[in-house]
Amino acid sequence: MTVEVVDLVSEFQYAETAVERPVIDLGTAEAARSLVGGWSWNETDPAGNTFVWAVGPRSGIGVYLASARELEVRMTCRAYRYPGAPAQRLAVLWDGKEVADFELSVRLAEHRFTVPASLAMAGNHRVEFVPTYFGRPADEAAEGAAAPRHPRKLSFACDRIEVGGGPTPGAARGEADTLWIPAASEVSFFLEPAHDLELQWQDLSPRGGSGLEVVWEVEGAAPASSIVTREAEPVALLSLPADRGGVPPARLTLRASTLRQDDPGGRPRSGDEAGIVLRSPRLMVRARVSPGTAVEASAPGDQTAPALDEAKPTSILLWIVDTLRVDRLGFHGHQRPVSPNFDALAERSTVFERAVAQSSWTRPTVATLLTGVGPERHGIRELNHGLDGSFATLPERLRELGYATAGFSANANVTGDTGFEQGFDRFEYDAVDVDTLAAWALDWLDDVAAETPDRPFFLMVLSVEPHASFDPAEPFRERFAAGVQDRGLGTVEHMRALSNRRIPSTPEVVDQLFLLYDAEIAWNDHVFGEFRRELDSRGRNPSIVVVSDHGEAFEERGVFGHAWDLHREVLDIPFLIHLSGQGEGRRVSVPVQQADLLPTLIEIAGGEAGPGIDGDSLLPLLDAGSAATAGGFEGLSDRLLLSTMDTFRRPAASLVRGRYKLIELRRPGHVPSRQLFDRTADPEELHDLAAERPLLLGVMARHLREQLDLAAGSAVDAVNVELDEDTRRRLQALGYIE
């Protein structure tokens, strides 16, 4: 039988479009979408010319062609020349092959070169410009030119690039039941088909040119293309390789090439735009199913949650360690003995080996831990954002289940003023060390025991160690960082100066920073161990969660600290759950996220999380006998985990799905910059697969856009909060304010 699987007009919102841009007017907002790296910000010279500076050893643009042909390129640019510099030459590489080399003058001038049709094929291309040298801007401008205001190394300024000439086509669009593809453009749909497909439509109307090119690509197989005309049957077969394994990523591209000058048939009327009108386009699958047979998904195995004592709800301790990387703990492979107490608990807990934070700084991630929704929904993006009171927080829900609740925070991001006291019977914030937080928590527990000894409690402790500044207490500094004599090393000011390149970084400096960081972890671990022993002495045996809000970068990608990007050193976090009385430990490789904490703890407490939660309960994964623990829990293993960041004017999003992770920089007005990693084969995220696996990249990007759209559909505006002088000072001490 034939079953419709995709309506391409409805799917258009998640499609990727490409259009020929005959003119790139650099220095304008419109041109930014063609720039792929190595350029400064937009500028305008005294004559009114908009331009950008090329910075560093090479700069690039992206060029899309709808059809192959010999291409004439014109570019208007001028050299940056410092006194005594030789003549500046510029090499031009088209997809890595040199196509031109010419000398630049210090005045704007046009340069022309030709790209042969053998290189200028239909599709996307990268053009790179490689100067002979680059240097620092001089105090005085070159003769008659505007002085550059960018502090980086410059090589040349570019005003305009013309690629092929002709008018710029309009935008593709999907409306009602019609898909409109302008001439010299294409629309790509990324899919994961399990069966052979048919592309079907009710009507195809070319307006200029002779037909529509259909390109079908499946990962691991050669692409297939065909030209569809008005007279053709309204169906095109899209086959999968017979020897495929699993469900491969695929791309369907519908391309309307440029208007053929030698084909007068079908030309658009005067004033009409050339292109293809496709009515009711849809994908159909032919599945060999016997009449009356239902197709059902395979069961994921035993998902039975572990048995809990329903007669007496378990107390819960949530110990949040600020800025703790997963790879600096013994139970995650670190060789130094900095975490003996966390390691001992891990031996009797469920350890989630692939847990990800949902942002790269404290306030949005703690909000996610306490609400069960991601940053795109609770809206916390900036330092003046607080938690909206419309969310039912974890302590609020637990209090409704009869719990006494308290929270103690040493991070200026998590305070009563920023909305985090909601649901706590007692909430305290101050810039204190972990020892003081633990003492406050024990005093509160003693008060609860004196008043209502049988009442379960929920206790949250958010300590800042090992957050910078790195200043570990003794004896931990002497034991783990005795060789670090410079007391200025590891301060917030020092870390910022390293990131901004105001002072040089060396491998020795990075090693010493790690020593201090380890010593702070050891300090936190020691206090945690002492706190647990105090609980034991009081006859308290709560369920315990140890989790981090985010990690910390140590120049893996050129920066120090966090809130800069969404790579593994910042997003991969420790996450373990110890059920009260649990004696056996287990490891779970299913990817999990911070939003999973709330529904999990609500179920541990005997309640139901209800609708409106981004996370999933991990309770089935806590059972040693379930197929979930053995890796058979398909309901969680392939789900989509979204993380976002919108700080320091670097909006970004990442998506984890199974073993793969997509990171996308989302600067307004620019084409998203994407990286793709295999977290199993490449846990350090060193090998970007974006160029090697473009179809998988496209599928992941399509899922990311859908997740962002879903989150936006139920998002709230964060509360705007006033930062008083004391709060600003404390946030400055944590590195959030300069």
N, C-alpha and C positions, 0 to 999 in steps of 0.2 A: 504494500500500500504506500501512498505518497502522503507525507506529513509536512506541513509548513513549519519551518524552524525559525526563520528570521525574516521580519519585514524590514527591508533595507531603508525605507524612509524613516521608520521609527528608530532604527539603529544608527541613522546618520549622525545623531548628536554625539556618538562615541567614535565616529569614523575620523580618519586623518586625511586632510586635504593638502594638495600641493598645486601650485600655480606658477606658471612662468612669470618672472619679474624682470622685464627687459631693462628696467632702469632701477638701480639702487642708489638713491640720493643719500649718501652717508651724512651723518650728523642730524638726521631727522628720526622721529619716532618710528615712522613706517619702515625705515631701513633696518631697524634693530633686529627684526625677525630673520634677516639674512646673515647676520653676523654670528660666527661660531667660535670666536675666541681670539684674544690677542689685540683687542681694541680698547681705547679709553672711552670716556663719556663724550656726549655730543658737544660740539663747540661751533661758534660762528666767528668769522674773521671780520675786520673792519669793512671789507667790501660786501659783506652780507652772505658770503659763501658758507654753507654748513659743511662741517667735516668732522672726522675723528682721527685721532692719532693712533698709529700702529705702535704697540708696546711690546718689548721683548723680541725674541729671536724670530718669531713668525706669527702671522695673523691670517685668519681664514674667513671665507664666506661660503654659504651654501647656495648652490644653483640647482634648480629643477628644470628639466627639459621634457616636454611632452612628446617630442619626436626627435629622431636622430638627424643631424645635418651639420654641415660645416658652419662654424660659428665665429663671427667676428666680435671681438671684445674690445671695448674702449674704456680706458680708465684715466681720470684726471687726478693728479697727485703731485706732491712736491716732497723733497728730501728734508729731513732734519739734519742740519750740519752744525757741528760744534767747531770752534776755531782750530784750524790745523788738521781737520779730518780730511781724508781722501774723498774722491767722488763716490757718491752713494749709488750702488747698483741694486736692482731688484730682480730676483728670479721668481717666476710664476710656475707653480705646480698644479696640474689638473689631475686630481685623483692620484697624486704622488708622482706624476710624470711631468718633467719640465717641458713647458710649451713656449716660454718666452724668457728673455733676459734683456734688460735695458737700463740705461743710466738715468737717474732722476736729477733734475735741477732744483734750486732752492725756491723757484717760483712755480705756481700751478701750471701744469702743461698736460696735454692729452697724449696718451700712448696707446697704440693699437697692436693687437696680435690676433692670430687666427688659431682656433682649436679645430683639428680635423674631425670629420664625421665619425671616424673610427674610435675617437675618444668621447665625442659629444653625443653619446647615446641617450635614448629616452630613460628618464629616471633622475635620481638625486646624485649630485656631484659635490665634491669639496675642492675648493680652489684656495691654495695657500700662497702667501706672498712672503718671500724670504729675503730680507735685506742683507747687504754685506756686513753691516755693523749697526750698532745702536749705542746711544750714550745718554748721559744725564742732560736735562734742559739747562741752558745757560740763563744767567740773570737777564741778559738782553735778548730781544727777539732777533731772529734772522732778518735781513734787510727787507723792510716793507711788510713783514708777516706778524701775525699776532703771537705774542709770547705764549708758549704752552704752559698750562697751569696744572699739569699732571706730574707728580713727583717720580714716576717710574721711568725706566729707560725707554727712549723714543727712537724711531728710525725714519718714519715718513708719515705725512698726513695725506689722507685720501678724501676727495670731495664727491666723486661720482664714478660709478661703474655701469657701463651699458653692456648688456649681454644679448646680442642678437637683434635688438631694436624691435619696434612694433608697439602696439598699445598693451597695457596691462589688462588681462582678463578680469571679469568680475568674480564674485565668490560663488562656489558651489553651495547648493542648499537643498533641503528636503522639506517639502510642504505638502499638506493634505496627502494625496496618494502619488505625488510626483517627485522624482529626483532630477535635479537640474545640474548638469556638468558642463561648465563653460569650455569652449575651445582652449587648448593649451593648458589643461588642468587635469587632475585626477582625484578620485576618491578611493580610499583604501579601507576595507573592513577586516579586522583581525578576528580570527575564529579558532575554535578548537573542535573540529568536526569528528564525530565517531563513525560516520558513514559517508559514502559518496553523496554529493549534493548535485542539485540542478538549480541553475539560475533561471528564473522564469519572469516574464513580464507580460503586460497586456498590450503595450504599444511602445514603439521606439521611433522617435522623430528627430532625425539629424537636421540641424540648422547650420549649414555650412559644413564642408568636408563630406566624407562618404560613409562614415560608420563609427562604431564604438569599439575600442580595443578592450578585450577582457583578458586579464592576466591572473592566472591561478598559481600560487606558490604554496608548497607544503614543505616544511622543514625536512631536509634529507633527500629531497627529490628535485629534479630539474623543473624549472618553471615552464608552464604551458600558456600560450597566448593565442588569441584568435580575434579576427575582425568581424563584428556583427553589424549587418546592414539592416535597413528598413525592411527589405524583402525576406530576410532570414526567418527561420522558424523561431518562435519566442521562447527558446530554451537553449541553455548551454550547459554541458556536462562538466562537473568539477570532480575529478576522481582523486582518490587517495591511493598511495602506493600499496601494493598487495603485501609487501613485507614490513609494513610499518609496525612499530611497537608502541602500544598504548594509544593515546589521543594526541596527535602532533599539532603544534601550532601552525596556523595557515593564514594566508593573506589573499583576499580577493580585491583586485584593483580594477576599477572602471576608469578608462582614460579616453578623453576626447582630445585628439591631436590637433595641431594647428590647421587652419583652413588651407586646403590645397588650392594653389593658384591655377593648376591645370584641370580642375574639376568644377565646372560652373554649375553642375547639378546640385540642387539643394542649398544654394547660397541663401543666407538670411536676407530678408528684405531690408531696405535702407533703414537704418536706425535700430534694427534688431541685433541682439548679441548672438554671436555664433556659439554653437555648442550642441549638446545632446539632451533631449527630453526623454526620460524613461518613466513610464507610468506603471504603477503597482509592481515594482521590482521586489522579488522575494526569493528566498532560498528554500528549497524543498529537499527532503531526504527520502530516499527509497530504502525502506527497511524490510527485510524478508521475515515477516511475522505471519504465522498461520492465523486464519480467521478465528476470532474469539479468544485469542491468547493475549493476556495482559503482560506488559513488560514492566517488571519491577526492579528497583535498585536492590543490590545485594545488601544484606544486613551487615552492619558494621561490627558485629560480634557482641559479646556480653558487655553491656554498658551499665551493669548494676553498680550502684554506688556502694561504698563500704558502709557497713552497719554502724549507726551512731546510737548513743544512749539517749533515746527520746525522752526518758523520764527526767533527766537532769541535763539541761543544755550546758555545753562546754564553754568555759571562759576562753577568751581569745586575746593573745598578745600580738600586735602588729609592730614589728621593729623595722623601721625604715632607715637605711644607712645612706646618707646623702653622698652622691658622686662616687659610688663604688663600682668599679669595673669588675666584670665577672672573672677575668683572667688573672686577678691578683688574690684569689682565694685557693686554699689548698684543695678543697673538694672539687675545684675546677681545674686542677693541674699545676697551680703555682708551687714552686719548689721551696720557697722560704716559709718558715713556720709562723706566719703572721696571723693565722686564723684558726687556732686549735679548737676554740669553743664553737665557732660556726661549723667547723669540719666535723666535730663530734655529734652535733645535732643533725647534720646532713646524713650521717650514717643511720639515723633512725627517722628519716623524713623522706618525703617525695621531692626529689630535686628535678626542677624543670630545666633541662640543659639548653633550651633554645628560647629563652624568654626575651622579649623586646620591650623597651620603653616606648611610650607613645608620643614623646617629644624629647627635646634635648636639654630642658632645664626644669627647675623644681616646681614652679607653681602650676603649670598645666599638667604635669605628670601626677602630682599628689591629688589634684582635682579629679583626674581620671581614676586613681585608686579609690577615692572616696565616693565617686558617683557612678562608676561603671560605664561612663561614656567618654569618647575621645575628645581631644582638644577642638576639633572642628565643630563639635556639638556644644560643648560647654563654653566655647568662645574665648578662653583665656589665651591671649597671644602676646600681650605687652605688659610692662611693669605697672601700668595704671589700670590693669584689669583684675577684677575680683570675681569670686564664685557667686553666680546668681542663686538666690534663695529658692527658686522653683524646683531645684533638684532635691530629691529625697536622698540624703547622704547615708553612707554606711553606718555611722554611729546613730543617726536618726532612726533608721530601720531596726537596728539592733535594740535600741531603747524601747521601741514599740513591742519587741519580743521579750521585754523584761530585763534587759541588761543595764547595769551601771556602766557609764561611758566616760572616758577621760582621754584627753590628748595633750601631749607635751612636745612643743616644737622649739628648736633652736635656730630655725631658718627664717629670716625676715620675709620670705615669700609666703610663708604659711602662718598667718596670724589671724586674730579675730577681725582686724580691720579689712583683711582681704577675703573674708567670708568663710573661713575654715573652722570657726567654732560651732557651726550649725550642727546640732544633734548631740553635742558633748555636754554631759552634766558639769564637767569641769574642763576648761581649756586654758593652758598657760603657754605663753611665748616669752622668751628672752634669749639674748645672745650669750648662752652659757655652754659649758662643755658637757660631754656625754655623762660624766660622773654626776653632775648636778641634776640633769634630766632624770637619771635613774633614781636618785634620792627623792625627787619630787614624786615620781611614779610610785615608789614603795610607800611613801607617806600616805598617798591617796588610797592605795590598796588596803593599808591598815585601817584607814577611816571607814572604808566600805565594809571591811570584815567586822569592825566593831558595831556598825549600825545594822547591817543585813548580811550576816555571815554566809547564808546559802544563796545569795544572789549572784548570778554569773556576771562577769565583767568583760568589757571590751576596752583594751588599753592600747593607745597608739603612742609610740615614742619615735620622734624624728630628730636624729642627731646630725650635726654637720660634719663631724670627722668621718672621712678624710677630705672634706672640701677645702680648697685653698682659702686662706693662706695655710701652708703646710708648716705647722709648729707643734709637733707631737710632744706630749708630756713625757717626763722621765718615769720609769726607766726605759720607755719604748724608744726614745730618741737614741739613747746610748746603745741599746741592744741592736737596733735595726738601721740606724743612720749615723753611727759614731763618726764616720769619715767625712761628714758634711760640716765643715767649720764655718762657712759663710751663712750668717743668720738672715741675710737678705735673700737668700736663695729660696724659692718656693712661695714668696709672698705674692699677693694678687698683683702688685705693681710689677714685680719681676716677671710673672707669667704673661702679663699684658705686653710688657716690653719685648719679650721673646716673640710673641705672636706678631707684633707690629714691626719686627725686625729693627727695633731701635738698638738692641744689643744682640750680639751674635749668639747662636746656639751651637753647641758641640755635643758629640756623643757623651762626653763626660758630664756635661750639665744635665742631659736627659737622664743618665744613670743616677745622678745624685737626687734629682727630683723623684724618681721612682723609689729611692731609699726612704726619703721623707714620707712619701705617700704610703709605703708599706708600714712605716712606724705608726702613722695615724690609724691605719686599718687595725694594727695590733692593739692600739689603745681602745678602739671601739669594741673589738672582739673581747678584750679582757673585761671591760665593764659589762658586756652582755653576759659573759660567763658568770661573773659575780652576781648579776641580777637574777639569773636563773637559779643559782644556789640559794639566794634569799627567798625566791618563790618556793623552792623545795622545803626550806626550813619552816615556811608558813603553811605547808600542806597544800600549796597551790600547784595544779598541774594543767595549765591551759593548753589549748592548741596554739601553735606558734607559727607565725609567718615572718620570714626574713626576706626582705626585698629592697632593691635600690630604686631611687627615682630616675637615675641616669648614670652614665659613666663619665670618663674624663679622657681627653686627648693629650698625648705627649709627643706631638709633632709627627704623628703617623702621616698626616696629610698637610703638614706645614704649619699647623696651629697648635696652641696649647689651650686647655680648658674645655669648655662645652658651650652649647647654644650656637655653635658655628655651622654644624652640618649634621647629617644623619647616618654617619658611618658606624661600624660595629663597635668601635672603642667608646662611643657615646650611647648607643642604643642597646647593646647586649648587656643584660643585667643579671645578677643573681636573683633567684626566686625559688624559695623552698617552703613547703607546708608540712609541719609536724602535727599530726592529730594527737589529741590528748591520749596518753597511754600507748602510743605507737612504739613498737620495738624493732621493726624491720624497715630498712631503707630501700628505696627503689629509684631508678632513673627513668625519666620520661623524655623522649626526643621529639614529641609533638610540639610544634611552635605554639607558644602562649603569649599573652599580652597583659598589660596592667589592668585593663578593663575587666579581665576575668576574675579579679580578686573579689569584687563586691558580690556577684551572684554565688561564688563559691562559699564565701563566709556566711552569707544569708542562709544557704542550704545547710551548712554545718550547724548553724544555730537553730535549725528546724523550721525556717521560714521559706518563702518563695520570693524570688527576685522580681517576678512579674515582667510585663512588657516594657519597652523603651530602653533596654540595656544593650550596649554594644558588645559586652563581653559574654562569654559562655561559662557556665559552671564547670569547674575542673574536678568536681567530686568523683565522676567515674574514673578519672585518671589516678585517683588516690588508692584505688583498690588493686592489690597485688594480683588478684586472680582474674581480672578482667582483660579482655583482648585489647582494651585501650592501652594498657601499660606496655603490652608487647608490640605496639605499633599498629594495631588493627583498627584503631578508632578513626575511621575515615571521615566522620562528621567534623572532627577538629583538625585532622592532619593536613587538609587541603584548603582550609578557610583563609580568608584574606585579612591580614593584620596591617592596619593603617597607622602610620606615624606622621606627624606634621611639625613644622617649625616656621615661625614668622618673626624672627628676631634679627637685629642688626641689618635690616633691609635685605635679608637673604631668605625669602620664602621658599620652602622646600617641602617635599612629601616623599615618603617611602612606603613601599608595599612589600610585605613578606607573604609568599605563597609557597608552602612546602619548603623545598630547598633553595628557592630562588628569591632574590631581593632586588627590587627596582628602587633607585634613588633618582628623584627628578627635581632639579632647580626650576622654580616657577617665577622668574622675575617678570613683572608686568611689562608687556610690550615686546617680550622676547620669546622666541621659540624655546620650549622647555629643553634643558640640557639633561640628558639621561645617562645613567650608568646601570648596568645589569651584572649581578654577581651570583655565583653558585655558592651558597653558604656551606654546603657539604664539602665540595672539592676545594673551596677557597675560603676558609673561615676568616682569614685576615682581610678579605675584600681587596685584593691586590690586582686581580686580573679582570678588567672590564670586558664583559661579553657582548656589549651593545653592537659592535660592528660585526662580530662573528655570528650572532643569532638574532638578526633583525626581526624575524617573525615572532619569536618568543618575547622579544622586547616590546613589540607592538601589542601582543596579547596582554602583557602585564600592564602596559600603559592604558589600554582600554579598561581593564579592571580598576586601575587607580582612578581614572576619571569617574567611573561609575560610583566608586566608594565615596569620593569627594562630593558628588552630586547627592547621594543618599544622605550623607551627613549634613549637607547644607539644607536639605529639606526639613530637618527637625532641629536646626541650630537655634541657639538663643544668643542674645547680645550679652557679653560679659558686663558686670557692674563696673562702672568707672569709680576708682578709689583715689582719694587724695593721699599723697605720700608726704607725711610730715617730715620735718628735718631729721628727727631721730631715725625714722625708717629709711630715709634716703642715705643716711650715714651708714647704717647697717647693711643696706644693699650694696653700697659702695665697697664696704669691707669684704663682701662676698664676690666682688668683681662685676656686678651687674650694671653699675653706674661708674663712669670715669670721673 
